[in-house]
Amino acid sequence: MERRVFLKFGYKFATLAAATCLAPPSILAASRRSASKHLAFDNLHTGESLHVTYAADGKYIPDALQAINHILRDFRTGEVKTIDPSLLDLLHAISKKIGLTARHSFHIISGYRSRETNAMLRKASDGIAKNSYHIKGQAIDFRAPPFRLSHLRKAALSLRSGGIGYYPRSNFLHVDVGEFRYW
């Protein structure tokens, strides 16, 4: 009797699994889109915090995006730039990989940078790109305590998406939405 029950449910499970694997990508994408996407930030330079749902039902939430644009602004000049939503999706994917929960947040070292700020940083330090993705609103430098920086780097690398800069001496990770590369 137990064998028949196992075979009955085993068959149904196998059928369901096969149907899921064979489902058109649009159906699978639709199911992924229905989930809400959350991010939490602490801006180390301004003292501001933001916990926000930035997407739901496959759509970005304009007010949430504006709040993110504000917290990731150039803190030196106050200039706000539109942050590329694909950067937010990359951060969301990293947060899922590492198990970031509502009690944790991304600590912002640098989000958007104006051209003036970027030029000033280039004069003061080697390694700042002239046409940085920060200027385009497509990069962020961050840490996420209590997670080790090496753990964040490993999670970002596993996604094989965008640029990943590892700066253990300065205790931050850079990610951007350019071509996949790392340093």
N, C-alpha and C positions, 0 to 999 in steps of 0.2 A: 504494500500500500504506500509506504513512504517513498519508494522508488517512483511510483506513478505520479505522486504529487511533485517530486523533484523534476521528473521529466516534463510534466505539464508546465510548471512555472519556468523551468530551464528553457524550454522551447519558446515560451512567450517572451522571456527576457532576451533570448538570442534574436528573435524576430524584431523586437523593439530596437535592439542595438544595431542590427543590420539596416533597419529603416532610417535610423538616425544618421548612420554613415552614408547612406545613399540619398538623403534628403538634399534637395537643391540648396546651394549655398545661400540663396536669398532667404530661405526659411530659417536657416541657422543664424544668419546675420540678424534677422528680425528678432529672434529670441535674445540675442546678445544686446541688441539696441534697447530692449525694454528695461534693462537694469539701470538704476540710477548710478551716477558717478559722483563721488565725493572727494574732496581734497581739503586738507587743513594746512595752514601756513602760519608761521611766526616770523615776522620781519625783525631780524636782529638789530637793524639800524634805527627803526622807528618805534619799536615796541608794540606794533600792531599785530593782532591775531585775526585769523579768518578761518572759519569752518563753514564749508559751503558745498551744496549739491550744485554742480555746474552743468550737468546733463541728465535728462530723464526722457524715457520713451524715444530714444534715438535722436533727440534734439538738444542743442545747447540752450541754456537758459540765459538770455541777454543780461538781466540784472546781476546774475552771478558772475558772468564774464567781466562785467564792468567792475565789480568788486575785486576780482582777481587782477585786472589791469591796474587798479589803484594800489593794491598791496605790493605788486611787483614793479612799481614805478621806479624811476631813477631817484633814489632818496637824496642824492646830492643836489639835483636841480628841481625836483618835484614834477618833472615831465612824465606824463602818462602816455603809454603806447599800447595799442592792441596787442595782446599776447596771442600767439598762434594757438588755436585750440588743439592742434596735434601735439604741441608741447605738453599741454594739460593731460591729454590722453596717455602720453609717454610716462608722465609722473604717476598717473593713476595705475598704469600697468606695473610700474616699479613698486608702488605701494601694495598692490595685490601680491606681487612676488615675495616681498619681505614680510608680509603680514602686518602692515601698518594699520592700526586701529584708530578709533575715534579719540583715544587718549594720546595719540602721537601726532606730530605734525612735521612738515618739512620746515627746517630752519633756513631762511633765505639769507644767503650771503650777497648774491647779486642776481637780479632779474633783468628787466629792461635797463639798457644804458643809452643815454643820449650820445650823439657823436662827440660832443664836447667832453663828456665824462670819459668816454672810451679813449679819446686822444690824450687826456690828462693821465690816465692809467698806463697808456703805452709809454709815455715819457718816464714814468716812475718805475716801470717794471718790464722785464722781458717776458715774452710769451703771450702778450695781449694782441690778438689779431686786429689788423686795421679795419677789416670789414666783418667784425665779430657778429655772430648770430645774436648776441645780446642786443645789438643795435636794431635788429629786425623783430625783436620780441619773440625770438625762437630759441632762447637758451636760458638756462638757470644754473646758478651755482648754489649748492645746498648741502646740508647734513640732515640726518634724521635720528636724533638720539631717542632711544638708547642703542640703536643699531650701529654696529661698527661700520666704518667707512668701507672697509674691504668687503663687507657683506652687501652694502649698497652697490658697490662696483660690480660684484659678481652678478647681482640681480639685473643690473642695467645691461651688462655684457650678454647675458642669456637671452635678452630680447632682440639682440642684433639689429638695433634700430638707432639711427642718429649717431652723434658724436659723444664720446664718453671720455672725459678728462679726470684723471685720478690725482688728487693733490693731498697726500697724507700729511705732509709737513704743515700745510695750511688748514688741514682738517675740513676739506670739502670735496664734493664731486660736482663736476660740470656735466650737464647733458644738454644736447641740442637736437634739432630735427633735421639736420643735414644728412649727408651720406653716412653710412655706417663706417666708423673709424674709432680708434681709441689711442690714447697716449697716457 
